[in-house]
Amino acid sequence: MDTDSRRLELLKLEGLGFSQAEIVKELSVKSACSERTVYSDFETRKSWQPTLQSVVDSEGVLLKVVNRYEQIYRQACMRLLTSSNELAQLGALNAMLKANSLLFETAVLPEVIGRLKVLEDKTKRGVFVP
């Protein structure tokens, strides 16, 4: 397993909720490297993660996040429709509600940031009146 593949797998496992220790143990065996190498990946992630995930473009990141929330919503919807267990259905509804809420926040966030930048520019020019 090459470095980029190991790091992508690290991000995937982290996103699935595995602890750092579990990830280090799993990846050191899977990629035939030392545990220290995987810990080093965690320590240096600020330098490689943006490039690896194409986080250079903030609009691209926003689109990725929106897509992920949409996928979570769709998966929860499928669980709701296919499960006969009431608790599973309630969990699916809860996931759908959270995904909708987060999707809305994500969609509104760029506009809020834009407004804050305008206000910041006005205060720098001394034009801001509270």
C-alpha positions as CSV (number, residue, x, y, z in Angstrom):
1,M,0.0,0.0,0.0
2,D,1.5,3.4,-1.0
3,T,1.5,6.5,1.2
4,D,-1.5,8.1,-0.5
5,S,-3.6,4.9,-0.2
6,R,-2.7,4.6,3.5
7,R,-3.6,8.1,4.2
8,L,-6.9,7.8,2.3
9,E,-7.7,4.7,4.3
10,L,-6.8,6.6,7.5
11,L,-9.3,9.3,6.7
12,K,-11.9,6.7,5.8
13,L,-11.5,4.8,9.1
14,E,-11.5,8.1,11.0
15,G,-14.7,9.1,9.3
16,L,-16.3,5.8,10.3
17,G,-15.6,6.6,13.9
18,F,-12.6,4.4,14.7
19,S,-10.2,5.7,17.3
20,Q,-6.7,6.8,16.5
21,A,-5.2,3.7,18.2
22,E,-7.5,1.3,16.3
23,I,-6.6,3.1,13.0
24,V,-2.9,2.9,13.8
25,K,-3.1,-0.8,14.6
26,E,-5.1,-1.7,11.5
27,L,-3.1,0.4,9.0
28,S,0.3,-0.6,10.3
29,V,-0.6,-4.3,9.6
30,K,-2.5,-3.6,6.4
31,S,0.1,-1.4,4.8
32,A,3.1,-3.3,6.3
33,C,4.6,-0.2,7.9
34,S,5.5,0.8,11.5
35,E,2.9,2.2,13.9
36,R,5.1,5.2,14.1
37,T,4.6,5.9,10.4
38,V,0.8,6.0,10.8
39,Y,1.1,8.2,13.9
40,S,3.3,10.5,11.8
41,D,0.5,10.6,9.2
42,F,-1.8,11.9,12.0
43,E,0.7,14.5,13.1
44,T,1.4,15.8,9.7
45,R,-2.1,15.7,8.3
46,K,-2.3,19.5,8.0
47,S,0.3,19.3,5.2
48,W,-1.1,16.4,3.2
49,Q,-4.9,16.2,3.8
50,P,-5.9,19.4,1.9
51,T,-4.0,18.2,-1.2
52,L,-5.2,14.6,-0.9
53,Q,-8.8,15.6,-0.6
54,S,-8.6,18.5,-3.0
55,V,-9.6,21.0,-0.2
56,V,-7.8,23.8,-1.9
57,D,-11.1,25.1,-3.4
58,S,-13.6,26.0,-0.7
59,E,-16.5,25.8,-3.1
60,G,-15.5,22.3,-4.0
61,V,-15.4,21.4,-0.3
62,L,-18.9,22.8,0.2
63,L,-20.1,20.7,-2.7
64,K,-18.5,17.5,-1.2
65,V,-20.1,18.2,2.2
66,V,-23.5,18.8,0.6
67,N,-23.2,15.6,-1.4
68,R,-22.3,13.6,1.8
69,Y,-25.3,15.0,3.7
70,E,-27.5,14.0,0.7
71,Q,-26.1,10.5,0.7
72,I,-26.7,10.2,4.4
73,Y,-30.2,11.3,3.9
74,R,-30.8,8.8,1.1
75,Q,-29.4,5.9,3.1
76,A,-31.5,6.8,6.1
77,C,-34.5,7.1,3.9
78,M,-33.9,3.6,2.6
79,R,-33.6,2.3,6.1
80,L,-36.9,3.9,7.0
81,L,-38.7,2.4,4.1
82,T,-37.1,-1.1,4.3
83,S,-36.9,-1.8,8.0
84,S,-39.8,-3.4,10.0
85,N,-38.1,-2.5,13.3
86,E,-39.7,0.6,14.9
87,L,-36.5,1.6,16.6
88,A,-34.6,1.4,13.3
89,Q,-37.3,3.5,11.7
90,L,-37.0,6.1,14.5
91,G,-33.2,6.1,14.1
92,A,-33.6,6.6,10.4
93,L,-36.0,9.5,10.9
94,N,-33.6,11.0,13.4
95,A,-30.7,10.7,10.9
96,M,-32.9,12.3,8.2
97,L,-33.8,15.2,10.4
98,K,-30.1,15.8,11.3
99,A,-29.0,15.5,7.7
100,N,-31.6,18.0,6.6
101,S,-30.6,20.4,9.4
102,L,-26.9,20.2,8.6
103,L,-27.6,20.5,4.9
104,F,-29.5,23.7,5.5
105,E,-26.7,25.1,7.7
106,T,-24.1,24.2,5.1
107,A,-26.1,25.8,2.3
108,V,-26.6,29.0,4.3
109,L,-23.1,29.2,5.6
110,P,-21.4,30.8,2.5
111,E,-24.0,33.6,2.5
112,V,-23.4,34.3,6.2
113,I,-19.7,34.4,5.7
114,G,-20.2,36.7,2.7
115,R,-22.2,39.1,4.9
116,L,-19.6,39.0,7.6
117,K,-16.9,39.9,5.2
118,V,-18.9,42.9,4.0
119,L,-19.4,44.0,7.5
120,E,-15.7,43.5,8.3
121,D,-14.8,45.6,5.2
122,K,-17.2,48.4,6.3
123,T,-15.7,48.4,9.8
124,K,-12.2,48.6,8.4
125,R,-13.2,51.7,6.4
126,G,-15.0,53.2,9.4
127,V,-18.4,53.1,7.6
128,F,-20.0,50.7,10.0
129,V,-22.8,52.1,12.0
130,P,-24.3,49.7,14.7
